[in-house]
Amino acid sequence: MSRKPLIAGNWKMNNTKTETIKFLDSFLPKAKGLSVDIVICPPFTNLFAAAEKLEGTDVKLGAQNMHWEDKGAFTGEVSPVMLKEIPCDYVIIGHSERRQYFAETDETVNKKIKSALQHDLLPIVCVGESLDQREEGITMSWIMSQVENALKDIPSQELEKIVFAYEPIWAIGTGKTASASDAQEVISAIRKKIAELYCSDTAEKVRILYGGSVKPENIKELMQEADIDGALVGGASLKPDSFYALCTFNL
Protein backbone atom coordinates (compact mmCIF):
# COMPACT_ATOMS: atom_id res chain seq x y z
CA MET A 1 0.00 0.00 0.00
CA SER A 2 1.48 3.32 -1.08
CA ARG A 3 0.50 6.17 1.22
CA LYS A 4 1.11 9.69 -0.07
CA PRO A 5 3.48 11.62 2.22
CA LEU A 6 1.99 14.53 4.14
CA ILE A 7 3.99 17.49 5.47
CA ALA A 8 2.00 19.71 7.85
CA GLY A 9 3.27 22.99 9.28
CA ASN A 10 1.93 23.85 12.73
CA TRP A 11 2.71 27.53 13.24
CA LYS A 12 1.43 27.53 16.83
CA MET A 13 1.13 31.12 18.16
CA ASN A 14 3.44 32.60 15.54
CA ASN A 15 3.06 34.86 12.48
CA THR A 16 0.73 37.82 12.12
CA LYS A 17 -1.59 38.23 9.15
CA THR A 18 1.07 40.33 7.37
CA GLU A 19 3.74 37.68 8.03
CA THR A 20 1.38 34.94 6.85
CA ILE A 21 0.80 36.68 3.50
CA LYS A 22 4.54 37.31 3.12
CA PHE A 23 5.30 33.63 3.84
CA LEU A 24 2.75 32.38 1.30
CA ASP A 25 3.90 34.89 -1.36
CA SER A 26 7.37 33.40 -1.01
CA PHE A 27 6.43 29.72 -0.58
CA LEU A 28 3.58 29.14 -3.03
CA PRO A 29 5.38 29.88 -6.33
CA LYS A 30 7.93 27.16 -5.47
CA ALA A 31 5.45 24.64 -4.13
CA LYS A 32 3.79 23.69 -7.42
CA GLY A 33 3.57 20.10 -8.59
CA LEU A 34 5.23 18.51 -5.57
CA SER A 35 4.59 14.82 -4.90
CA VAL A 36 3.59 15.31 -1.26
CA ASP A 37 0.44 16.66 0.38
CA ILE A 38 1.14 19.98 2.11
CA VAL A 39 -0.91 21.52 4.93
CA ILE A 40 -0.30 24.86 6.63
CA CYS A 41 -1.92 25.52 10.03
CA PRO A 42 -1.69 29.21 10.96
CA PRO A 43 -3.33 30.84 14.00
CA PHE A 44 -7.11 31.39 13.81
CA THR A 45 -6.70 35.12 13.07
CA ASN A 46 -4.85 34.35 9.83
CA LEU A 47 -7.06 31.60 8.42
CA PHE A 48 -9.16 33.81 6.11
CA ALA A 49 -6.10 35.58 4.68
CA ALA A 50 -4.36 32.23 4.16
CA ALA A 51 -7.46 30.70 2.53
CA GLU A 52 -7.54 33.53 -0.04
CA LYS A 53 -3.88 32.94 -0.91
CA LEU A 54 -4.26 29.14 -1.08
CA GLU A 55 -7.32 29.17 -3.34
CA GLY A 56 -6.53 27.34 -6.57
CA THR A 57 -3.28 25.84 -5.21
CA ASP A 58 -2.51 22.30 -4.06
CA VAL A 59 -1.59 23.48 -0.55
CA LYS A 60 -4.28 22.74 2.04
CA LEU A 61 -5.32 24.83 5.03
CA GLY A 62 -5.60 23.53 8.57
CA ALA A 63 -6.65 24.93 11.94
CA GLN A 64 -4.76 24.20 15.15
CA ASN A 65 -7.79 23.32 17.28
CA MET A 66 -11.60 23.42 17.40
CA HIS A 67 -14.51 22.84 19.76
CA TRP A 68 -16.71 19.79 19.27
CA GLU A 69 -19.99 21.76 19.40
CA ASP A 70 -21.34 23.61 16.35
CA LYS A 71 -22.17 26.74 18.36
CA GLY A 72 -22.95 27.86 21.90
CA ALA A 73 -21.77 29.66 25.02
CA PHE A 74 -18.09 28.70 24.77
CA THR A 75 -16.26 32.01 24.99
CA GLY A 76 -12.99 32.04 23.05
CA GLU A 77 -13.70 28.80 21.18
CA VAL A 78 -14.07 28.17 17.44
CA SER A 79 -16.51 25.65 15.96
CA PRO A 80 -16.12 23.18 13.09
CA VAL A 81 -18.87 25.05 11.21
CA MET A 82 -16.78 28.23 11.36
CA LEU A 83 -13.67 26.41 10.16
CA LYS A 84 -15.49 24.77 7.27
CA GLU A 85 -16.80 28.12 6.03
CA ILE A 86 -13.30 29.63 5.76
CA PRO A 87 -12.73 26.92 4.26
CA CYS A 88 -10.30 24.73 6.22
CA ASP A 89 -9.47 21.21 5.06
CA TYR A 90 -7.68 19.86 8.15
CA VAL A 91 -7.69 20.45 11.90
CA ILE A 92 -5.05 19.47 14.48
CA ILE A 93 -6.65 17.70 17.45
CA GLY A 94 -5.11 16.84 20.82
CA HIS A 95 -1.71 18.48 20.34
CA SER A 96 0.42 17.90 23.43
CA GLU A 97 0.43 21.64 24.19
CA ARG A 98 -3.38 21.60 24.19
CA ARG A 99 -3.35 18.58 26.50
CA GLN A 100 -0.67 20.08 28.76
CA TYR A 101 -1.80 23.71 29.03
CA PHE A 102 -5.52 23.61 28.22
CA ALA A 103 -6.71 20.47 29.98
CA GLU A 104 -7.56 18.47 26.85
CA THR A 105 -8.30 14.84 27.62
CA ASP A 106 -8.65 11.64 25.62
CA GLU A 107 -12.42 12.12 25.96
CA THR A 108 -12.46 15.65 24.48
CA VAL A 109 -10.07 14.52 21.73
CA ASN A 110 -12.52 11.75 20.80
CA LYS A 111 -15.44 14.23 20.74
CA LYS A 112 -13.48 16.60 18.51
CA ILE A 113 -12.50 13.84 16.06
CA LYS A 114 -16.15 12.79 15.67
CA SER A 115 -17.25 16.39 15.18
CA ALA A 116 -14.49 17.11 12.64
CA LEU A 117 -15.43 14.04 10.59
CA GLN A 118 -19.09 15.01 10.72
CA HIS A 119 -18.17 18.37 9.16
CA ASP A 120 -15.78 16.96 6.51
CA LEU A 121 -12.68 18.25 8.27
CA LEU A 122 -9.70 15.88 8.24
CA PRO A 123 -8.33 15.45 11.77
CA ILE A 124 -4.58 15.30 12.49
CA VAL A 125 -4.69 13.52 15.85
CA CYS A 126 -1.63 13.91 18.09
CA VAL A 127 -0.38 11.30 20.53
CA GLY A 128 2.87 11.13 22.47
CA GLU A 129 4.67 10.57 25.75
CA SER A 130 6.53 12.85 28.17
CA LEU A 131 10.16 12.34 29.17
CA ASP A 132 9.03 10.95 32.56
CA GLN A 133 6.77 8.42 30.87
CA ARG A 134 9.55 7.41 28.50
CA GLU A 135 11.98 6.93 31.38
CA GLU A 136 9.36 4.91 33.29
CA GLY A 137 9.15 2.56 30.29
CA ILE A 138 5.43 3.16 29.71
CA THR A 139 5.72 4.83 26.27
CA MET A 140 3.93 2.05 24.40
CA SER A 141 1.09 1.44 26.86
CA TRP A 142 0.48 5.19 27.21
CA ILE A 143 0.32 5.85 23.47
CA MET A 144 -1.74 2.75 22.66
CA SER A 145 -4.26 3.92 25.26
CA GLN A 146 -4.36 7.39 23.64
CA VAL A 147 -4.96 5.79 20.20
CA GLU A 148 -7.67 3.48 21.48
CA ASN A 149 -9.49 6.28 23.32
CA ALA A 150 -9.20 8.62 20.33
CA LEU A 151 -10.87 6.06 18.07
CA LYS A 152 -13.68 5.08 20.45
CA ASP A 153 -16.94 4.51 18.50
CA ILE A 154 -15.44 5.72 15.21
CA PRO A 155 -16.54 3.47 12.31
CA SER A 156 -13.89 1.86 10.09
CA GLN A 157 -15.09 3.63 6.94
CA GLU A 158 -14.14 6.98 8.56
CA LEU A 159 -10.65 5.88 9.54
CA GLU A 160 -8.93 6.64 6.23
CA LYS A 161 -9.77 10.33 6.77
CA ILE A 162 -7.86 10.44 10.07
CA VAL A 163 -4.15 11.26 10.18
CA PHE A 164 -2.21 10.38 13.32
CA ALA A 165 0.89 12.27 14.44
CA TYR A 166 3.30 10.74 16.93
CA GLU A 167 5.05 13.52 18.80
CA PRO A 168 7.25 12.61 21.74
CA ILE A 169 6.63 15.58 24.03
CA TRP A 170 10.28 15.60 25.15
CA ALA A 171 11.34 16.30 21.53
CA ILE A 172 9.01 19.23 20.78
CA GLY A 173 10.92 22.49 20.45
CA THR A 174 13.84 21.09 22.42
CA GLY A 175 16.11 20.33 19.49
CA LYS A 176 16.04 16.67 20.56
CA THR A 177 14.61 14.26 18.01
CA ALA A 178 13.65 10.66 18.50
CA SER A 179 15.99 8.57 16.37
CA ALA A 180 14.42 7.42 13.10
CA SER A 181 14.34 3.86 14.45
CA ASP A 182 12.70 4.97 17.74
CA ALA A 183 10.06 6.90 15.79
CA GLN A 184 9.50 3.93 13.49
CA GLU A 185 9.11 1.57 16.45
CA VAL A 186 6.31 3.66 18.00
CA ILE A 187 4.60 4.48 14.69
CA SER A 188 4.67 0.82 13.65
CA ALA A 189 3.05 -0.05 17.02
CA ILE A 190 0.34 2.59 16.39
CA ARG A 191 -0.40 0.97 13.02
CA LYS A 192 -0.56 -2.48 14.65
CA LYS A 193 -2.94 -1.08 17.29
CA ILE A 194 -5.22 0.30 14.56
CA ALA A 195 -5.10 -3.11 12.83
CA GLU A 196 -6.08 -4.74 16.13
CA LEU A 197 -9.01 -2.33 16.61
CA TYR A 198 -10.17 -2.55 12.98
CA CYS A 199 -8.26 -4.65 10.42
CA SER A 200 -4.84 -4.65 8.75
CA ASP A 201 -6.22 -3.34 5.43
CA THR A 202 -7.69 -0.31 7.18
CA ALA A 203 -4.52 0.25 9.20
CA GLU A 204 -2.42 0.24 6.02
CA LYS A 205 -4.44 3.17 4.66
CA VAL A 206 -3.94 5.45 7.68
CA ARG A 207 -1.17 8.03 7.42
CA ILE A 208 0.96 8.41 10.54
CA LEU A 209 3.30 11.40 10.85
CA TYR A 210 6.25 12.07 13.12
CA GLY A 211 6.47 15.39 14.97
CA GLY A 212 9.22 16.64 17.26
CA SER A 213 12.06 18.92 16.11
CA VAL A 214 11.75 17.82 12.47
CA LYS A 215 14.18 19.81 10.32
CA PRO A 216 15.49 19.67 6.73
CA GLU A 217 18.59 17.94 8.18
CA ASN A 218 16.71 14.93 9.58
CA ILE A 219 13.60 14.57 7.41
CA LYS A 220 15.16 12.18 4.86
CA GLU A 221 16.30 9.72 7.49
CA LEU A 222 12.84 9.75 9.12
CA MET A 223 11.05 9.30 5.81
CA GLN A 224 13.13 6.23 4.93
CA GLU A 225 11.31 4.29 7.65
CA ALA A 226 8.51 2.03 6.41
CA ASP A 227 5.68 3.37 8.57
CA ILE A 228 6.48 7.10 8.74
CA ASP A 229 4.25 8.89 6.24
CA GLY A 230 5.29 12.48 6.80
CA ALA A 231 5.86 15.10 9.47
CA LEU A 232 4.01 17.53 11.70
CA VAL A 233 6.51 20.38 11.82
CA GLY A 234 6.73 23.27 14.28
CA GLY A 235 9.64 25.74 14.17
CA ALA A 236 11.00 24.65 10.78
CA SER A 237 7.63 25.42 9.15
CA LEU A 238 7.86 29.14 9.97
CA LYS A 239 10.42 29.99 7.29
CA PRO A 240 9.47 29.47 3.62
CA ASP A 241 12.89 28.07 2.66
CA SER A 242 13.12 25.48 5.43
CA PHE A 243 9.49 24.42 4.94
CA TYR A 244 10.08 24.05 1.19
CA ALA A 245 13.17 21.92 1.94
CA LEU A 246 10.98 19.65 4.11
CA CYS A 247 8.36 19.38 1.36
CA THR A 248 11.02 18.38 -1.19
CA PHE A 249 12.84 15.77 0.92
CA ASN A 250 12.29 13.21 -1.87
CA LEU A 251 13.70 15.31 -4.74
Secondary structure, DSSP 4 states (H G I P E B T S, - for coil): --PPPEEEEE--S---HHHHHHHHHHHTTT-TT-SSEEEEE--GGGHHHHHHHHTTSS-EEEES---SSSSSS-TT---HHHHHHTT-SEEEES-HHHHHHS---HHHHHHHHHHHHHTTPEEEEEE---HHHHHHT-HHHHHHHHHHHHTTT--HHHHTT-EEEE--GGGSSSS----HHHHHHHHHHHHHHHHHHS-HHHHHH-EEEE-SS--TTTHHHHHTSTT--EEEESGGGSSHHHHHHHHTTT-
